[in-house]
């Protein structure tokens, strides 16, 4: 929805009930402090999926997940946020801003979660996706091995370590 002000562009109604002008969100922003008092994560389609997942896992997902969109032919950030939106429809808002050259992105998502919690949610949902895929394997040993590894996997610890690794010099905006 346009707010009608000159140069105003799209305005998002956030899950908390506040509003935010999309043009107030820049490419380096990963979250913002809202008037509601909470922090909301910001994701744009131009952000790489490696913001949330290691390179090797993104490569595996790109090989394994078939996409049905000509506009997004390979698995990426839009697919990750689509999974989050599907699981938490009331906690994510999005806007197609591809016609607004001042934004620098095609799709913008804002979540009710802060950036760290969104990161955990993405990892949890990818694990569920992988668990579902492995459960259909004809290899009982592979299924058992995966389940055993997942019992030892701590999502919160992984996210903490991954974010620290990505933020090697404090300048990696994707880690925040």
N, C-alpha and C positions, 0 to 999 in steps of 0.2 A: 504494500500500500504506500502511496506517495503521500508525504505530509503537506504537499502543496506549496512549500516555501521555495523561493528561487534557489536553485542549486542544492536543494535539500535531499533529493533522492529518496530511496526506500527507507521506511521506518519499520522496525520489527517490534511486535508486541511480545515481550519476553514471558517465559513461563511464570515468573513471579508477579506479572501484571504491569510492570514498568515498561517503558518503551525505550528504544535505542535507535538512533539513526545509523544506518549501515556505513555511511561515509565517515562516521566517527571511529570506525574500526579499521586499523591499518594492517598491512600484511604481516608485520612483526608482532602484532598483539596476540597473545595466547589466552588471556583472560582480562577481565576488567572488574573493578569494584562498582557495584550497582547502587543506585539510590535506595534499593531495598535493604542494603547492608551486607549483602552476600557478594561473592565473587562468581562470575559466570565465565565458562570457557568459551573461546572463540576458535572456530576452525573454518578455513577456506579451502576450496577445492584445489587451489594451487599449492597447499601445504603437502609435503610428501607423506606417504603412509609410514615412512621411517620415523616420523615424529613419535609414533606409538610403538612400533615393532622393529626388531633388528632387520637389517638388509636381507639376511638369508631367509628369514621367515616371509618377508614380503615377496621374495623371489619364488618361494614354494607356493604361496597363495596365488601368485600370478599364473603359475603353471597349472595349479589344481582347480581353481575356481573359474568356471565358464561365465563370461559376462554376456548379456543379451542386448547391450546398448551399443549402437554405432557411435554415439557421442563419447562413451567411456568404454573403449574396447578392452582395456586391461584393468585388473583389480587395482584399486587405489583408495585414496582417502574418501571419496564419495561413497564407495561401497562400505567402508568401515562405519561412516556416519549413518548410512542407510540402515545398517544392522542396529546401531544404537537407537535410531529413531523408531525402528520397528519394535524394539524391546521397551522403550521408554517414550511413548508418543507424547505424553504431556510434559516431558522434561526437555524437549528439543524443539527449537523453532528454526526455520530456514527461509532463505530468500534466494530466488534466482535473480542475480544482478548482472547477468551477462550483457545486458543492453546498456549498462551504466559504465562507461569507460573510465570514470573517476575512481571506481572501487578497486580495480586491479585483480578481480576474481570473478568467477562465474556463479558460484554458489557460496553462500555464507551460512554457517550454522552457529547458533548460540545455545548453550545448554544451561540447565538449572544447576549443573555440577560445576565445581571449580576445575581448573585444568588437570590437577592431580587426580581427582576422583574420576574425571572423564577418561584419563589414561588407564586407570584401573578397570573401568567399565569396558573399554575397548579390549583390553587383554582378556578379561573374563569371558567376553562374548566370542572372541577368536578361539579361546580354549574350548568353549562349548561347541563351536563349529567344527573344530578339529576332532573333538570327542565323538561327535555325531558321525563324521566321516570315517573315523577309525572303527566305530561300532559296526559299520557295514563291511568291513574287511573280512575276507575268508581266512585270515591268519589269526588264530586264537592267541598265539604267542605275541604277536604285535599288539593285539588288543590288551593283553595282560601287561605287557611292558609299558604301554602308554598310560594305562590306568595307574600303575605303580609310580611312574614318574610324576603324574599329576598329583598324587597323594603327597609327594615331597615338595611340590612347587608352591611357593608362596607369592601370590600376585603382588601384594603390597611391597614385599622385599624386592621383587623383580623391578617394579616400577621405580622404586627408590634408587636402585643401582643403575638402571637404564637412564634415568633422568640425570643422575650425577655424571655418568659416562658421557652423555650427550652434551653436557654443560662443562666441558673440559676447561674452558677459559672464562666462563661467565658470559660469553657473548652469543651462545647458541640459543636463539629465540625459540627453536622448536622444542627445547627441553622444558621450558616453563609452562 
